[in-house]
Amino acid sequence: MIFGRQAAGLVQLKNRRLVLAAIPAVFSHSGLWKCEMSQFVTDIKKIRQPARKHMEQGAVTESYKADRNAVVKVLNEVLATELVCVLRYKHHYFMAAGIDTEAVKAEFLQHATEEQQHSDWVANHITQLNGQPNLNPAGLATRSHSE
């Protein structure tokens, strides 16, 4: 058995490329790889520190050049449009009648579900930009760009 050897095993990020760094390691009698955990934990803390430095800013970083407030405003209009579309497809779903009602209802329900997913994505993106999705039903039709 081999004891006290240095082995490559810790992944670090340097210049946007992953590289292996040497960490102390030994092979046990069973042949399994063991690392000195204190070194590993210290290195992980060093890696996480820059990543957590500006987490409160969300997706907005120093390199983000767009006017965040303007983007959130436009995204809230997109959100209103998607929500109006969901409501219209749901209305058609519930009001469908006739010979092919089940096929037509299924189509409207599918469209409503897709529009709901779109609105969820937009609302999520707004929160990533540290904005607040406007889900207030008052004025929804006026914020929407749907006809």
C-alpha positions in Angstrom: 0.0 0.0 0.0 1.1 3.6 -0.7 0.9 6.2 2.1 1.5 10.0 2.2 1.4 10.6 -1.6 0.2 13.9 -3.1 -2.7 13.4 -5.5 -4.6 15.7 -7.8 -8.2 15.9 -6.8 -9.5 19.3 -6.0 -11.2 21.2 -8.8 -10.6 25.0 -8.9 -11.8 27.7 -11.2 -9.0 29.8 -12.8 -9.6 32.1 -15.8 -12.9 30.4 -16.5 -11.3 26.9 -16.8 -11.4 24.1 -14.4 -8.0 22.9 -13.2 -6.9 20.2 -10.8 -4.9 21.2 -7.7 -2.8 18.9 -5.6 -4.2 18.0 -2.2 -2.7 15.7 0.4 -4.1 12.2 0.0 -3.3 8.6 1.1 -4.4 5.2 0.1 -5.8 3.0 2.8 -5.2 -0.7 3.3 -8.4 -1.3 1.3 -7.0 0.8 -1.6 -9.6 3.5 -1.2 -8.7 7.2 -1.8 -8.7 9.4 1.3 -8.1 13.2 1.4 -7.2 15.4 4.3 -10.7 16.9 4.8 -9.5 20.1 6.5 -7.6 21.1 3.4 -10.5 20.3 1.2 -13.0 22.3 3.4 -10.7 25.3 3.4 -10.3 25.3 -0.4 -14.1 24.9 -0.8 -14.6 28.0 1.4 -12.2 29.9 -0.7 -14.0 28.9 -3.9 -17.5 29.8 -2.4 -16.4 33.2 -1.0 -16.3 35.1 -4.3 -19.5 33.4 -5.5 -21.4 34.6 -2.5 -19.9 38.1 -2.5 -22.7 39.7 -4.4 -25.5 37.1 -4.2 -27.9 39.7 -2.9 -27.7 41.4 -6.3 -29.2 38.3 -8.0 -28.6 38.2 -11.8 -27.7 41.9 -11.8 -23.9 42.3 -11.8 -21.5 45.1 -12.4 -21.3 44.1 -16.1 -25.1 44.3 -16.5 -25.5 47.3 -18.8 -29.3 47.4 -19.2 -31.6 49.8 -17.3 -32.9 47.2 -14.8 -36.0 49.3 -13.9 -36.9 49.6 -17.6 -36.4 45.9 -18.2 -38.6 45.0 -15.2 -41.3 47.4 -16.5 -41.3 45.7 -19.9 -41.3 42.3 -18.4 -44.3 43.2 -16.2 -46.1 44.2 -19.4 -45.1 40.8 -21.0 -46.4 39.1 -17.8 -49.7 41.0 -18.0 -50.1 39.9 -21.7 -49.4 36.3 -20.8 -51.9 36.3 -17.9 -54.6 37.8 -20.1 -53.9 35.1 -22.7 -54.3 32.4 -19.9 -57.6 33.9 -18.9 -58.9 34.0 -22.5 -57.9 30.4 -23.2 -59.5 29.3 -20.0 -62.7 31.2 -20.9 -62.8 29.4 -24.3 -62.1 26.1 -22.5 -65.1 26.5 -20.2 -67.4 27.9 -22.9 -66.7 25.4 -25.7 -69.8 23.5 -26.9 -70.8 21.4 -29.8 -70.0 18.1 -31.5 -66.2 18.2 -31.1 -66.3 19.8 -27.7 -63.7 17.5 -26.0 -61.1 18.0 -28.7 -61.6 21.7 -28.8 -61.5 22.0 -25.0 -58.3 19.9 -24.9 -56.7 22.3 -27.3 -57.7 25.4 -25.3 -56.5 23.8 -22.1 -53.2 23.0 -23.6 -52.7 26.6 -24.8 -53.8 27.9 -21.4 -51.2 25.7 -19.7 -48.4 26.8 -22.1 -49.3 30.5 -21.5 -49.3 29.9 -17.8 -45.8 28.4 -18.1 -44.6 31.5 -20.0 -46.0 33.8 -17.3 -44.2 31.7 -14.7 -40.9 32.1 -16.6 -41.4 35.8 -17.0 -42.3 36.3 -13.3 -39.2 34.3 -12.3 -37.0 36.4 -14.5 -38.4 39.6 -13.0 -37.5 38.4 -9.5 -34.0 37.4 -10.7 -33.6 41.1 -11.7 -34.6 42.0 -8.1 -37.9 43.3 -9.4 -41.4 42.5 -8.2 -43.9 40.7 -10.6 -47.1 42.8 -10.9 -49.8 40.2 -10.4 -52.4 42.7 -9.3 -55.6 42.0 -11.3 -56.4 45.8 -11.3 -55.2 47.2 -14.5 -54.2 43.8 -16.0 -55.9 44.5 -19.3 -54.4 48.0 -19.6 -50.9 46.7 -18.9 -51.3 43.9 -21.4 -50.5 44.2 -25.1 -53.1 41.6 -26.1 -56.0 42.5 -28.3 
